[in-house]
């Protein structure tokens, strides 16, 4: 029993409210699941007793809760609700969010221990990583780099607990879309940025019945049956047309990784958001590269409108070459014990191979410094280098469009230019914030951070960015600014081409109207005279006493006079323009003659 008082009435007395299940509503009914038109009646019509404020709130509550459920962000998981505890603690004993626990994949883990004199590279997976982390780090290893290809909660939990990674950084790591930033904690730094690279679409889904495929050592070999006749020719043309279209997105996020490598959709079996969709593509622009599942640029920024994403991908400037832009999030942890942990969704090999090649040589700065901040710089530099071919592909595409616009401008080119501009703007929006990230890392001071770590203890050390790293980060910044400036020029060129198309079409229409106007002026007096002589007058001596030549004797001078009169302004402007051009040419000839005369005088 609870007590409530209505202070709106004079002399009100306390009213006892029964908090037990109401006799008008079965106790097993979920209020939040009921719709406003629920068949359950909370009060009969013949009851004259007013509804208490508490019961009125109960009646309105289902509407508000259903509305709140409708707009929950899908990327945070089904169990997300406003006001919940931020971050994910990997060392906590309580159950974690399904967003984390359901994220499972077979990861390729590479551990590189190196110093100026020695280097050791070890390849691990989900099963062998725990035993490796139990072993102490070698005393000779001045720096350690742990590179993880794939996102799996068991790997993230193990590394997060071992290195005491901050819970907010863990939450950002699991979220596939974050802004480019660097978060500084007590004993580590969390850096997140997008990786953009050029990919080649895998076209198995567009293969018709007249082509055969089989797997080989390079992963892709295709043989097309040789057929003759009109039907086979029609099929080949149809297949060639289909290969220009981008591949269809996967139906669920679970198809990002096949069940053979143990991936489980963290969102369950719900329908996939178009922005989270993946497509099959080769990991590089060449056909021999392995096939993987990537998120395209349109699907990374497209939002829930699947039709728009499909349209933009189909009309992309790179779609005719079966090329696209793959985007994924890269997370880097720079730890105070000279350790770097990097997480990639699927493109770790593109960054790992060149860095290990550099570490294998003792002459490289990366090996001689044995500095974790230099490893971080090398990862960021490799990510920027992967974006350069994308900019070159867009430069080639906009060059082809420019030739088409200059030679044969058509209104349909505006669609291609708009799609190209949209992709370039999205590509630049992912690349430009990395400049602020690089500056934040370069300007970082090695003073201890006041925020304690997960263990609640004050920090014993802080992150140090070496002077060598600060110098080489300046080179990375130059590369980013150079690419971003080129993208800006592409955007302006596309806008100028759109304006040129409309201007040329407008000028063409004006010229057409000018020609129609001249024809109208010429035939206007003829039409008038034809109507005049065609009148059915009884006494028409001009028409009855003369032949057809009499019509032209009258029409010729009338047409000449009317034409001159109506085109008098045009004739005057043309005459003035001709005289001005003639004066300019004469002045130019006199100046050239004078210069030649003075030159001859100087020679003598």
Buried (B, 14 or more C-beta within 10 A) or exposed (E): EEEEEEEEEEEEEEEEEEEEEBEEBEEEEEEEEBEEEBEEEEEEEEEEEEEEEEBEEBBEEBEEBBEEEEEBEBBBBBEBEEEEEEEBBBEEEEEBBBBBBBBBBBBBBBBBBBBEEEBEBEEBEBEEBEEEBEEEEEEEBBBBBBBBBBBBBBBBBBBBBBBBBBBBBBBBBBBBBBEBBBBBBBBBBBBBBBBBBBBBBBBEEBBEEBBEEEEEEEEBEEEBEEEEEEEBEEBBEEBEEEBBBBBEBBEBBBBBBEEEBBBBBBBEEEEBBBBBBBBBBBBBBEBEBEBBBBBBBBBBBBEEEBEEBBBBBEBBBBBBBBBBBBBBBBBBBBBBEBBBBBBBBBBBBBBBEEBBEBBEEEEBEBBBBBBBBBBBBBBBBBBBBBBBBBBEBBBBBBEEBBEBBEEEBEEEBBEBBBBBBBBBBBBBEBBBBBBBBBBBBBEBEEEBBEEBBBEEEEBEEBBBBBEBBBEBBEEBBEBBBEBBEBBBEBBEBBEEBBEBBEEBBEEEEEEEEEEEEBEEBBEBBBEBBEEBBEEEEEEEEEBEEEEEEEBEEBBEEBBEEBBEEBBEEEEEEEEEEEEEEEEEEEEEEEEEEEEEEEEEEEEE
